[in-house]
Amino acid sequence: MRIISADLPGLPRRLLRRAELAFYRIPPVIAGLPARRAGQTTIEYLLLLAIVAGVAAMMAVLFHRRILGGIFTIVGMIIGAGQPK
């Protein structure tokens, strides 16, 4: 995220650039928080993916009849659209 002089009209561009550089020099470990371990992002992504897949599977089991009915309704409309009345 870049700081633009239009956001803070009273400050010169040079000062804003220095503030932006100082902001990005802040180390990632702040206030005693532990550093991220190698592979932690991958594990978090896989856990999130498992949750989303589980919820999708539960919705498919709960509403499979409505889902199939909707699919067949759309297919019927497509097939019926090509026949003259």
Rosetta blueprint (number, residue, H / E / L):
1 M L
2 R L
3 I L
4 I L
5 S L
6 A L
7 D L
8 L L
9 P L
10 G L
11 L L
12 P L
13 R H
14 R H
15 L H
16 L H
17 R H
18 R H
19 A H
20 E H
21 L H
22 A H
23 F H
24 Y H
25 R L
26 I L
27 P L
28 P L
29 V L
30 I L
31 A L
32 G L
33 L L
34 P L
35 A L
36 R L
37 R L
38 A L
39 G L
40 Q H
41 T H
42 T H
43 I H
44 E H
45 Y H
46 L H
47 L H
48 L H
49 L H
50 A H
51 I H
52 V H
53 A H
54 G H
55 V H
56 A H
57 A H
58 M H
59 M H
60 A H
61 V H
62 L H
63 F L
64 H H
65 R H
66 R H
67 I H
68 L H
69 G H
70 G H
71 I H
72 F H
73 T H
74 I H
75 V H
76 G H
77 M H
78 I H
79 I H
80 G H
81 A H
82 G L
83 Q L
84 P L
85 K L
